[in-house]
Amino acid sequence: MKKSNLSFLDKKCIIIKSFKTSLIVGTIITLINQNECFFKFIFTQKDLIKILFNYIVPFTVSAYSRISLLNEIKKEIYKYE
């Protein structure tokens, strides 16, 4: 596997922005898909796992997309040096 050329600041920025994205997207998905849980205030273990994945998936997709984009940008910059 190729070593990433991302600096500490890049990684920190990716984590923070991906976390913010997952909070927004995960909350919207949760409200749409698990709205009955919130109205009844009854959460089963299965519901909690679904809610957890509603946040993990957007975080993972956002982080992967940002890393891919930064790597492509850096590749283009180094191509012209």
C-alpha positions, 0 to 999 in steps of 0.5 A, a space after each residue: 500500500 502506498 504511503 500517504 503524503 498528507 501532513 498533520 494539518 491535512 489529516 486534522 482538517 479532514 477529520 474535523 470537516 468529515 466529522 461536521 459532515 457526518 453530524 449534519 448528514 447522519 442527523 438528517 438520515 436518522 430523523 428520516 429513517 428512525 423518526 418513530 424511535 424519537 416520537 416514542 422515546 423507545 430505542 432498541 439495540 438494533 435501532 442504536 446500531 442503525 443510528 450509529 451507522 447513519 453517522 459512520 457511513 457519511 464520515 467514512 465517505 467524506 474522509 475518503 473523498 477528501 483524502 482522494 481529492 488532496 492526493 490528486 491535487 498534490 499529484 498535479 502540483 508535483 507533476 509540474 515541478 
